[in-house]
Amino acid sequence: MATVLRSTRAGPHDRQLARLFQHQIAPQLPALEAERAQGRTRFVATAIVFAAGIPILWAVLWPLEPGWAVLALVLALALGMHVLGSQQRRFRHRVRDLVMPAICEAVGDLRHSAGSAPAIPFDDLESLGLLPRHSRRHVDDVFEGRHRDTDFVMAEARLRYRSGGRRSRTRTVFRGLIFAIGVPRDVPVRILVARESGAIGNRLKGWINGFSGLERVSLPHPAFEARFEVYSDDPAVARDTVGPAFCDAMIALAEAHDGQPIQGAFRLRWFYLTIPKRRDEFRLGSLFRSLDDLEEEADRVLQDVRVVHRVIDTLHGDHS
């Protein structure tokens, strides 16, 4: 059960992807490698310019006006980080645009995009309590498709919140995967499946959710109740929707994800699921890494993309 979501990276490479890689990607690697070398040279040159220019700027401005010198230093550092980061991202996007079509074809019935996920109602999910309060969002890779006669969307997102006041700061409040998985029929009420937060945390969460008309719903499933708390504006419909099979599936997903605080919610014809991640799950390529291992990277990303299939399989009752 503890391997439901984990990829089989140690196993043999996907044969379909290997065939597609040799036909579609390998012929373009020499030109891409030359582009990588040029981009790396530009990156190093840009870093040297900023490394040399910032101390000079500081030395010139500090005797004139220390306040302006500090401001100029901060702005120069921010500009340098932005320029260097954009050069790295530009090359990674080139690699992604080359490799992702082959990965989608290997998976089958899968489409990839980046930058936005219209199928994910971020504001509604924030109001429901599935997503934390945030003021900024960045959506990276988005996958849409169908598995076991079930429509799905999987988006990798980073949500940030900027606090107000004199000491305002921006912090990441969520980073990971957001799934939208089709359900057989519309669920006419709001249902939140939140992580269990202890007696005090649950009481506080119930008090907060009470303002949006949601109330705590108890279920006759002790193992599920030990991990999750269900809130809804119609307890009867919630108990009918969150049945024993679904409870078992959520326990399996939680155990497969090494205890990370996964949460879910039903809204109309979709079940939404969030799985926190600590890194970019689908990153490909780097200016400072040879493309010799790109096929292995692509195979790793392929296994990570298939996490959405493993989630759906688990929700259908396949827990082994």
C-alpha positions in Angstrom: 0.0 0.0 0.0 2.9 2.3 0.7 3.9 2.4 -2.9 0.7 3.6 -4.5 2.1 7.0 -5.5 5.8 6.3 -5.7 7.3 6.0 -9.1 9.3 3.0 -10.2 12.4 4.9 -11.2 14.7 2.0 -10.5 12.9 -0.2 -13.0 13.5 -0.5 -16.8 12.9 2.5 -19.0 9.6 2.9 -20.7 9.9 1.3 -24.1 7.4 3.6 -25.8 9.2 6.7 -24.5 12.6 5.2 -25.5 11.3 4.7 -29.1 9.9 8.2 -29.2 13.0 9.7 -27.8 15.2 8.2 -30.5 12.9 9.3 -33.3 11.7 12.7 -32.1 14.2 14.1 -29.6 17.7 12.6 -30.3 18.1 14.1 -33.7 17.7 17.6 -32.2 20.1 17.1 -29.3 23.3 18.3 -31.0 21.7 21.7 -31.8 20.2 21.9 -28.4 23.6 21.1 -26.8 25.2 23.9 -28.7 22.4 26.3 -27.5 23.1 25.1 -24.0 26.8 25.9 -24.3 26.1 29.4 -25.6 23.5 30.0 -22.9 25.9 28.8 -20.2 28.6 31.2 -21.5 26.1 34.1 -21.4 25.0 33.1 -17.9 28.6 33.2 -16.6 29.3 36.5 -18.4 26.2 38.1 -16.9 27.2 36.8 -13.4 30.7 38.3 -13.8 29.3 41.7 -14.9 27.0 41.9 -11.9 29.6 40.6 -9.5 32.1 43.3 -10.7 29.5 46.1 -11.1 27.7 45.9 -7.8 30.8 46.7 -5.6 31.7 49.6 -8.0 28.1 50.9 -7.7 28.3 50.7 -3.9 31.7 52.4 -3.8 30.4 55.3 -5.9 27.1 55.9 -4.2 27.9 55.2 -0.5 30.0 58.4 0.0 27.3 60.5 -1.7 24.2 59.1 0.0 24.3 55.9 2.1 20.5 55.4 1.8 20.5 55.5 -2.0 23.5 53.2 -2.0 21.6 50.5 0.0 18.6 50.9 -2.3 20.7 50.6 -5.4 22.4 47.5 -4.0 19.1 45.8 -3.3 17.8 46.7 -6.8 21.0 45.6 -8.5 20.9 42.2 -6.7 17.3 41.7 -7.5 17.9 42.6 -11.2 20.9 40.2 -11.3 18.9 37.3 -9.9 16.0 38.0 -12.2 18.3 38.1 -15.3 20.2 35.0 -14.4 17.0 33.1 -13.5 15.3 34.1 -16.7 18.3 32.7 -18.7 18.0 29.4 -16.9 14.2 29.2 -17.3 14.4 30.0 -21.0 16.6 27.0 -21.6 14.5 24.7 -19.4 11.4 25.8 -21.3 13.2 24.9 -24.6 13.9 21.4 -23.2 10.4 21.0 -21.9 8.8 22.0 -25.2 11.0 19.4 -26.9 10.4 16.5 -24.5 6.9 16.9 -23.1 5.1 15.9 -26.4 6.9 12.6 -26.4 6.1 12.0 -22.7 2.4 12.8 -23.4 2.3 10.4 -26.3 4.0 7.7 -24.3 1.4 8.1 -21.5 -1.5 8.3 -24.0 -4.6 10.5 -24.0 -2.7 13.3 -22.3 -2.2 17.0 -23.1 0.4 19.4 -21.6 0.4 23.1 -21.2 2.0 25.7 -18.9 1.3 29.0 -17.3 -2.4 28.7 -16.4 -5.0 26.1 -15.3 -8.5 27.4 -16.2 -10.0 24.1 -15.0 -8.8 24.7 -11.4 -11.1 27.2 -9.6 -8.5 28.6 -7.3 -10.7 31.2 -5.7 -13.6 28.8 -5.0 -11.2 26.2 -3.5 -9.7 28.9 -1.3 -13.1 29.9 -0.1 -13.9 26.2 0.6 -10.8 25.8 2.6 -8.9 23.4 0.4 -6.3 25.9 -0.7 -4.8 28.4 1.8 -5.4 32.1 1.5 -3.0 33.5 -1.1 -2.5 36.7 -3.1 -0.2 35.4 -5.8 -0.1 32.1 -7.8 2.3 30.6 -10.3 1.1 27.7 -12.3 3.8 25.7 -14.1 3.0 22.4 -15.8 -0.6 21.4 -16.4 -1.7 17.9 -17.7 -5.2 17.1 -18.9 -6.4 13.7 -20.0 -8.5 10.7 -19.3 -7.8 7.4 -17.4 -10.2 4.6 -16.6 -13.0 6.6 -18.2 -12.3 9.4 -15.7 -11.4 13.0 -16.8 -8.6 14.6 -14.9 -6.5 17.8 -14.7 -3.2 17.8 -12.8 -1.5 21.2 -12.2 1.7 22.0 -10.5 1.3 25.3 -8.6 3.0 27.6 -6.1 0.8 29.9 -4.0 2.2 32.8 -2.1 0.7 35.3 0.4 1.9 38.8 1.0 1.0 40.1 4.4 0.2 43.7 5.0 1.5 46.3 7.4 4.9 48.0 7.8 6.7 44.6 7.9 4.9 43.0 5.0 6.6 40.0 3.5 5.7 37.3 1.0 5.8 33.7 1.9 4.9 30.4 0.1 1.8 28.9 1.6 1.4 26.0 -0.8 3.7 24.3 -3.3 2.7 21.1 -5.0 0.2 19.3 -7.1 -3.5 20.1 -7.5 -5.7 17.4 -9.1 -9.2 17.8 -10.5 -10.7 14.3 -11.0 -14.1 13.8 -12.5 -16.9 12.1 -10.5 -19.8 10.0 -11.9 -22.4 12.5 -10.9 -22.7 16.1 -9.6 -22.2 16.5 -5.9 -24.8 19.2 -5.0 -23.2 20.3 -1.8 -19.8 21.5 -0.6 -17.6 18.8 1.0 -14.1 19.5 2.4 -11.9 16.6 3.4 -9.2 18.3 5.6 -6.3 16.8 7.4 -6.7 16.0 11.0 -5.2 18.7 13.2 -5.7 17.6 16.8 -8.4 18.7 19.2 -7.5 22.4 19.3 -6.7 22.6 15.6 -10.0 20.9 14.6 -12.0 23.1 16.9 -10.4 26.2 15.4 -10.9 24.9 11.9 -14.5 24.1 12.6 -15.0 27.6 13.9 -13.5 29.1 10.8 -15.4 26.9 8.4 -18.6 27.6 10.3 -18.5 31.2 8.8 -19.0 29.7 5.3 -21.8 27.4 6.4 -19.8 24.2 6.8 -20.1 21.9 9.8 -18.1 19.0 11.1 -19.4 15.6 9.8 -18.4 12.5 11.8 -18.0 9.2 10.0 -18.0 5.6 11.3 -14.5 4.9 10.0 -11.9 5.3 12.9 -8.8 4.9 10.7 -10.1 7.7 8.4 -11.1 9.9 11.3 -7.6 9.6 12.7 -6.2 11.2 9.6 -9.0 13.5 8.2 -11.8 15.7 9.2 -14.9 16.2 6.9 -16.9 19.4 6.7 -20.0 20.0 4.7 -23.1 22.2 4.4 -25.2 19.0 4.2 -24.0 16.1 6.5 -26.4 13.6 5.0 -25.1 14.0 1.5 -21.5 14.1 2.8 -21.9 10.8 4.5 -23.4 9.3 1.4 -20.6 10.7 -0.8 -17.6 9.9 1.6 -18.3 6.2 1.9 -16.1 3.4 3.2 -14.4 2.8 -0.1 -13.5 6.5 -0.5 -12.2 6.6 3.1 -10.0 3.5 2.4 -8.7 5.2 -0.8 -7.8 8.4 1.1 -6.0 6.5 3.8 -4.0 4.6 1.0 -3.1 7.9 -0.7 -2.0 9.4 2.7 0.2 6.4 3.5 1.6 6.4 -0.1 2.6 10.0 0.3 4.7 9.4 3.4 2.3 11.2 5.7 2.2 14.6 3.8 -0.9 16.6 4.6 -3.0 15.7 1.5 -6.5 17.2 1.5 -9.6 16.9 -0.8 -12.9 18.6 -1.7 -16.0 17.8 -3.7 -17.4 20.6 -5.9 -20.1 19.8 -8.5 -18.7 17.2 -10.9 -15.1 17.2 -9.6 -13.1 15.9 -6.7 -10.1 18.1 -6.0 -7.0 16.8 -4.3 -3.9 18.6 -3.1 -0.5 17.0 -2.5 2.3 19.2 -1.2 5.7 18.9 -2.9 9.1 20.4 -1.9 10.5 20.7 -5.4 9.6 21.2 -9.1 8.2 17.8 -9.9 8.6 17.9 -13.7 11.8 19.9 -14.3 13.9 19.0 -17.3 17.3 20.2 -18.4 19.8 22.8 -17.1 22.3 25.1 -18.5 24.9 23.5 -16.3 24.1 19.8 -16.9 25.0 17.9 -20.1 22.1 16.6 -22.2 23.7 13.1 -22.2 21.3 12.1 -19.4 18.2 13.7 -20.9 16.6 10.4 -21.8 16.9 9.3 -18.2 15.5 12.6 -17.0 12.5 12.2 -19.4 11.9 8.7 -18.1 11.9 10.0 -14.5 9.4 12.8 -15.4 7.2 10.2 -17.2 6.9 8.2 -14.0 6.1 11.4 -12.1 3.5 12.4 -14.6 1.8 9.0 -14.1 1.1 9.9 -10.5 -2.3 11.1 -11.6 -3.0 7.6 -12.9 -2.0 6.1 -9.6 -4.2 8.5 -7.7 -7.2 7.6 -9.9 -6.4 3.8 -9.6 -6.4 4.2 -5.8 -9.7 6.1 -5.8 -11.1 3.2 -7.9 -10.1 0.8 -5.2 -6.7 -0.5 -6.4 -4.7 -0.2 -3.2 -1.8 -2.6 -4.0 
